[in-house]
Amino acid sequence: MQRAYYQAPIPNFLADDELFIIGQLVLSHDHALEDLQRNA
């Protein structure tokens, strides 16, 4: 079981592009991300 949606050493985190990090979070997230589902 994965413990974090995104994991990287601090230098990598600081160097990674914001969209890359968001992409990693979205890929790891199991639930719906649409507004209607998030706000239900």
Secondary structure, DSSP 8 states (H G I E B T S, - for coil): --S-SS---HHHHHHS-HHHHHHHHHHH--S--SHHHHT-
